[in-house]
Amino acid sequence: MIRRCMLALLLCGLPVAGLAQDDPRPDRDDQQVMATDAFLNAHPDMKHRRLGAIAVDEGRQEDARAEFLEAARYGDKLSQAMLAEMAWKGQGQPQDRPLAYAWADLAAERGYPQFVALREAYWKALAPADRARAIEVGQPLLAEYADAVARPRLARELRKARRYMAGGRVNKNADLFVIGPGRQWIQIRGGDFYATKFWEPKAYEAWTDTLWKTPWVEKVEVGAPESINLPD
């Protein structure tokens, strides 16, 4: 389940055209913004989650774990869930199922259904002695990775990056030229790049929460049936 989430949400959502106005998923304009160096450097949660996902796909488990740890410091719940899965399976580290539960408990902190289910599944699979140790090893993680410390840490990064890039003056009516995929300069509308949901910490938190708490139902449009003649 977690790997499917990672692939589907590498940059917090697949580019989808024609979304409803109240659909929180990133559209193509959002995805263009989120793929730029300027955006990723300002959002270490997404940046290190992305680098971790790339490392997983390339089989570099220890590197992936290091990247997810960094993303987890900024409250990225998917990265915390990935750390849980890696500890549970012994990927990039010795297998440690009590530690896996502790990470899953952190990932479920906001009540996202996918991660609550993961946490509960782990708890049911633990022996009583492992449950006691899971509570013990979870305490140091809370001090470093829980929302109470991770979200203010990310908020500081967002504010600092916005001040630096805009020089304190944001012009949403002007286009920006920023480095995008392949190290190529691309042109982006200021209104897209400086969208409130990306840069105002509370709005960013709310947008992220909506992404994870809203069930996603993929729809496929099927056209009218056509008759075809098959060869004899």
Salt bridges, closest charged atoms under 4 A:
ASP23 OD2 - ARG25 NH2 2.87
ASP29 OD2 - ARG189 NH2 2.82
ASP30 OD2 - LYS197 NZ 2.81
ASP37 OD2 - ARG183 NH1 2.02
ASP57 OD1 - ARG3 NH2 3.18
GLU58 OE1 - ARG60 NH2 2.80
ASP63 OD2 - ARG60 NH1 2.96
GLU67 OE1 - HIS48 ND1 2.67
GLU70 OE2 - ARG73 NH1 3.66
ASP76 OD1 - ARG49 NH2 2.52
GLU85 OE2 - LYS89 NZ 3.80
ASP96 OD1 - ARG133 NH1 2.71
ASP105 OD1 - ARG119 NH1 3.34
GLU109 OE1 - LYS77 NZ 2.69
GLU120 OE2 - ARG119 NE 2.85
GLU144 OE2 - ARG73 NE 2.99
GLU144 OE2 - ARG153 NH2 3.80
ASP147 OD1 - LYS77 NZ 3.54
ASP147 OD2 - ARG110 NE 2.79
GLU157 OE2 - LYS160 NZ 3.56
ASP192 OD2 - ARG189 NH2 2.74
GLU205 OE1 - ARG151 NH1 3.72
GLU205 OE1 - LYS202 NZ 3.76
ASP209 OD1 - ARG151 NH2 3.14
GLU218 OE2 - ARG25 NH1 3.05
